[in-house]
């Protein structure tokens, strides 16, 4: 069974080109290299604008048809809030504060952040994600370090968790990662080892 949010699919010239935003759309090289936090923030903003009427002002474009040009405008707006430094934007608490600020300044919406920095009990990360998705909320996931070879390119990187897949062979997690819809085994992503350093945040509106 697939438990997946009604997540933005982005169009260009009438064709589907991306599942959420892609930081490579930014015009400047530094933005392309370090704009993953603001891309994730834009994914959250676009998602809530599409699915929650009180969040309509989170996104200035058409939420019935997400166009690349308008989606990039949203990414640029979130970049103003989540401007990276030379090390990027690897701080989940600051990400949460900035998204709360963004929401308040775009429609006066009060959002409450839920943050998980470490797993104190077995399975806590998986429960955190399933609680968020089950309540209709995407998860901003910061992968600071991970030992899995398939996640090597995602070290020091933000992605957006949009759902999970239940399967007898094991559950999987769905990401929006640089405009791709990626699927990874949940027990790999959330493997409880010291080498895997993850931070997560979701928001209740």
C-alpha positions as CSV (number, residue, x, y, z in Angstrom):
1,X,0.0,0.0,0.0
2,X,1.3,3.5,-0.9
3,X,0.8,6.3,1.6
4,X,1.8,9.3,-0.4
5,X,0.9,13.0,-0.1
6,X,-0.7,15.0,-2.8
7,X,2.7,16.5,-3.7
8,X,3.4,19.1,-6.4
9,X,4.4,17.9,-9.8
10,X,6.1,20.6,-11.8
11,X,5.4,21.3,-15.5
12,X,7.4,23.0,-18.3
13,X,5.9,23.4,-21.8
14,X,3.0,21.3,-20.8
15,X,5.2,18.4,-19.7
16,X,5.9,17.0,-16.3
17,X,9.5,17.6,-15.5
18,X,9.9,17.3,-11.7
19,X,8.5,16.0,-8.5
20,X,8.9,19.1,-6.3
21,X,11.6,21.6,-6.9
22,X,15.2,21.1,-8.2
23,X,17.9,23.4,-6.9
24,X,19.6,23.2,-10.3
25,X,16.9,25.6,-11.5
26,X,18.5,28.4,-9.5
27,X,20.3,30.9,-11.7
28,X,23.5,31.3,-9.7
29,X,26.1,28.5,-9.2
30,X,26.3,28.9,-5.4
31,X,22.5,28.6,-5.2
32,X,22.6,25.5,-7.3
33,X,25.2,24.0,-5.0
34,X,23.8,25.1,-1.6
35,X,20.1,25.8,-2.2
36,X,18.7,22.4,-1.0
37,X,17.2,23.9,2.2
38,X,15.3,26.6,0.4
39,X,14.2,24.1,-2.2
40,X,12.8,21.9,0.6
41,X,11.2,25.0,2.1
42,X,9.6,25.8,-1.2
43,X,8.3,22.2,-1.5
44,X,6.6,22.6,1.9
45,X,5.2,26.0,1.0
46,X,3.8,24.8,-2.4
47,X,2.4,21.6,-0.8
48,X,0.5,23.5,1.9
49,X,-0.7,26.2,-0.5
50,X,-2.2,23.4,-2.7
51,X,-3.7,21.4,0.1
52,X,-4.7,23.8,2.9
53,X,-6.8,26.9,2.0
54,X,-5.4,29.0,4.9
55,X,-1.9,28.6,3.5
56,X,-2.9,29.8,0.0
57,X,-0.5,32.8,0.2
58,X,2.5,30.5,0.7
59,X,2.7,30.3,-3.1
60,X,2.0,33.1,-5.5
61,X,1.6,30.9,-8.6
62,X,-1.1,28.5,-9.8
63,X,-1.4,25.5,-7.5
64,X,-3.7,23.8,-10.0
65,X,-0.7,23.6,-12.4
66,X,2.7,24.1,-10.9
67,X,4.8,25.8,-13.6
68,X,8.6,25.7,-13.3
69,X,8.9,29.5,-13.6
70,X,6.5,30.1,-10.7
71,X,8.0,27.3,-8.6
72,X,11.4,28.9,-9.0
73,X,9.9,32.2,-7.8
74,X,8.8,30.3,-4.6
75,X,12.3,28.8,-4.2
76,X,13.8,32.3,-4.6
77,X,11.5,33.6,-1.9
78,X,12.4,30.8,0.5
79,X,16.1,31.4,-0.3
80,X,15.7,34.9,1.2
81,X,14.7,33.2,4.5
82,X,17.1,30.2,4.3
83,X,20.2,31.8,2.7
84,X,23.0,29.4,3.1
85,X,26.5,30.2,4.3
86,X,29.7,28.7,3.0
87,X,28.8,25.4,4.8
88,X,25.2,25.4,3.4
89,X,22.2,25.5,5.7
90,X,22.8,22.4,7.9
91,X,20.7,23.5,10.9
92,X,17.2,22.0,11.5
93,X,16.2,24.4,14.3
94,X,17.1,27.4,12.1
95,X,15.2,25.8,9.2
96,X,12.2,25.5,11.5
97,X,12.4,29.0,12.8
98,X,12.7,30.4,9.3
99,X,9.7,28.4,7.9
100,X,7.6,29.6,10.9
101,X,8.7,33.2,10.1
102,X,7.8,32.7,6.4
103,X,4.4,31.3,7.2
104,X,3.7,34.2,9.6
105,X,4.7,36.7,6.9
106,X,2.7,35.1,4.1
107,X,-0.9,35.1,5.3
108,X,-0.3,35.4,9.0
109,X,-0.4,31.6,9.4
110,X,0.8,30.2,12.7
111,X,2.6,26.9,12.2
112,X,4.0,24.6,14.9
113,X,7.3,22.9,14.3
114,X,8.0,19.3,15.3
115,X,11.7,18.4,15.4
116,X,13.6,15.2,15.8
117,X,17.4,15.5,16.2
118,X,18.3,12.1,17.5
119,X,16.7,8.7,18.0
120,X,16.3,8.0,21.7
121,X,14.1,4.9,21.3
122,X,14.2,2.2,18.6
123,X,12.0,3.1,15.6
124,X,11.5,6.7,16.7
125,X,12.5,8.1,13.4
126,X,10.1,5.9,11.5
127,X,7.3,6.7,13.9
128,X,8.1,10.4,13.5
129,X,7.8,10.2,9.7
130,X,4.6,8.1,9.7
131,X,3.0,10.4,12.2
132,X,3.7,13.4,10.0
133,X,2.7,11.8,6.7
134,X,-0.4,10.2,8.3
135,X,-1.5,13.7,9.4
136,X,-1.0,15.1,5.9
137,X,2.4,16.8,6.5
138,X,5.6,16.4,4.5
139,X,8.9,16.1,6.4
140,X,12.0,18.1,5.8
141,X,14.9,15.6,6.2
142,X,18.5,16.8,6.6
143,X,21.0,14.0,6.0
144,X,24.2,15.2,7.5
145,X,26.0,11.9,7.2
146,X,24.9,8.4,6.1
147,X,26.9,5.2,5.6
148,X,24.6,3.7,2.9
149,X,26.3,3.8,-0.6
150,X,22.9,4.6,-2.2
151,X,22.7,7.8,-0.1
152,X,26.3,8.9,-0.7
153,X,25.2,11.8,-2.9
154,X,22.7,12.9,-0.2
155,X,25.2,13.6,2.5
156,X,25.0,17.2,3.8
157,X,21.7,17.6,2.0
158,X,18.1,18.4,2.5
159,X,15.3,16.3,0.9
160,X,11.5,16.2,1.4
161,X,9.8,13.1,2.6
162,X,6.4,12.7,0.9
163,X,5.3,9.3,1.8
164,X,6.0,5.6,2.5
165,X,5.2,2.3,0.9
166,X,4.1,-0.7,3.0
167,X,5.3,-4.0,1.6
168,X,5.6,-7.5,3.0
169,X,9.3,-7.4,2.2
170,X,9.8,-4.2,4.1
171,X,8.6,-0.6,4.0
172,X,10.1,2.1,1.8
173,X,10.3,5.9,2.1
174,X,9.5,8.3,-0.8
175,X,11.6,11.4,-1.2
176,X,11.5,14.5,-3.4
177,X,15.2,15.0,-4.1
178,X,16.4,17.5,-6.6
179,X,13.1,17.1,-8.5
180,X,13.3,13.3,-8.5
181,X,10.8,11.0,-6.9
182,X,13.2,8.6,-5.1
183,X,12.3,5.5,-3.2
184,X,14.6,3.9,-0.6
185,X,14.2,1.1,2.0
186,X,13.0,2.6,5.2
187,X,15.3,0.4,7.3
188,X,18.3,1.7,5.3
189,X,17.5,5.4,5.6
190,X,16.6,5.2,9.3
191,X,19.1,2.6,10.3
192,X,20.0,3.3,13.9
193,X,23.8,3.6,13.7
194,X,26.1,6.4,14.9
195,X,27.4,6.9,11.4
196,X,23.9,8.0,10.3
197,X,23.3,11.5,11.4
198,X,19.8,12.8,10.5
199,X,17.7,15.8,11.5
200,X,13.9,16.1,10.7
201,X,11.2,18.7,10.9
202,X,7.5,18.8,10.0
203,X,4.9,21.5,10.7
204,X,1.3,21.4,11.8
205,X,-0.7,24.3,10.4
